[in-house]
């Protein structure tokens, strides 16, 4: 079994514009129009998040928004599906570690 990445070659047109994204404080140059998940995979990322139970590393699986294994934090917003979001220049991406905490405000809602 190979240990090399199956995503080492980006299958994008040669005329694709390059953009810079930041993943875990590391600048990566990727092709515009790729999904965040595809871009990270082509750059060698192997773990995108840790599971809520067991803290196990997880990575994209379905690449079409069904499985939720590719959740990352993008520009400070947690739990984003990286396979569904196209990269853009300057995007800041971090691994999703465990569960997202919810902030329940005191205004606007009906509470009993």
C-alpha positions in Angstrom: 0.0 0.0 0.0 1.3 3.4 -0.9 2.1 6.0 1.7 2.3 8.8 -0.8 -0.6 11.3 -1.1 -3.2 10.5 -3.7 -3.8 14.2 -3.9 -0.3 15.4 -4.7 -1.2 16.7 -8.2 -3.9 19.4 -8.5 -6.1 18.7 -11.5 -6.7 22.4 -12.4 -6.3 24.2 -15.7 -2.8 25.7 -16.2 -4.3 29.2 -16.4 -5.9 29.0 -12.9 -5.0 32.0 -10.8 -2.9 31.3 -7.7 -4.2 32.5 -4.3 -2.6 32.4 -0.9 -4.4 30.8 2.0 -3.2 30.4 5.6 -3.6 27.0 7.2 -2.5 26.7 10.8 -0.3 29.8 10.4 1.4 28.4 7.3 1.0 30.1 3.9 -0.1 27.9 1.1 -0.3 28.9 -2.6 -3.2 27.1 -4.3 -5.3 27.4 -7.4 -8.3 29.7 -7.3 -11.6 27.9 -7.6 -10.6 24.8 -5.7 -12.6 23.8 -2.5 -10.8 24.4 0.7 -10.7 20.6 1.3 -9.1 19.9 -2.1 -6.6 22.7 -1.7 -5.5 21.5 1.7 -5.3 17.9 0.5 -3.0 18.9 -2.4 -0.8 20.7 0.1 -0.3 17.6 2.3 -2.9 18.2 5.0 -4.0 14.9 6.5 -6.1 15.8 9.6 -8.7 18.6 9.4 -10.5 18.1 12.7 -10.5 16.0 15.8 -13.6 14.0 16.7 -15.8 15.0 19.6 -15.6 11.6 21.1 -12.1 10.2 21.4 -10.2 13.1 19.9 -9.4 11.1 16.8 -8.1 12.8 13.7 -10.6 13.1 10.9 -10.2 14.2 7.2 -12.6 14.7 4.2 -14.4 11.6 3.1 -17.2 12.3 0.7 -16.1 15.6 -0.8 -19.7 16.6 -1.5 -21.1 18.0 1.8 -22.8 14.8 3.2 -20.4 13.4 5.8 -19.2 16.5 7.8 -15.7 14.9 8.3 -14.0 18.0 6.7 -15.1 20.6 9.2 -12.6 23.4 9.8 -12.6 26.9 11.2 -12.5 29.5 8.4 -11.8 33.2 9.2 -12.8 32.6 12.8 -16.1 30.8 12.0 -16.1 27.2 13.3 -17.7 24.1 11.8 -17.4 25.1 8.1 -17.6 22.3 5.5 -14.3 22.7 3.7 -15.4 20.6 0.8 -18.2 23.1 0.0 -16.3 26.4 0.2 -14.1 27.7 -2.5 -10.7 29.1 -1.5 -10.1 32.9 -1.7 -7.0 34.9 -1.3 -6.1 35.6 2.4 -8.5 33.0 3.8 -7.4 31.8 7.3 -8.1 28.2 8.1 -7.6 26.2 11.3 -8.3 22.7 12.4 -11.6 22.1 14.1 -10.7 20.7 17.5 -13.5 18.8 19.2 -17.0 20.2 19.6 -17.9 23.8 18.9 -19.1 25.6 22.0 -22.5 27.4 21.8 -23.1 30.8 23.1 -26.7 31.1 24.3 -27.6 34.8 24.5 -30.2 36.2 26.9 -32.0 38.4 24.5 -34.6 37.8 21.8 -35.7 34.3 22.5 -38.5 32.9 24.6 -37.3 31.1 27.7 -39.3 29.4 30.4 
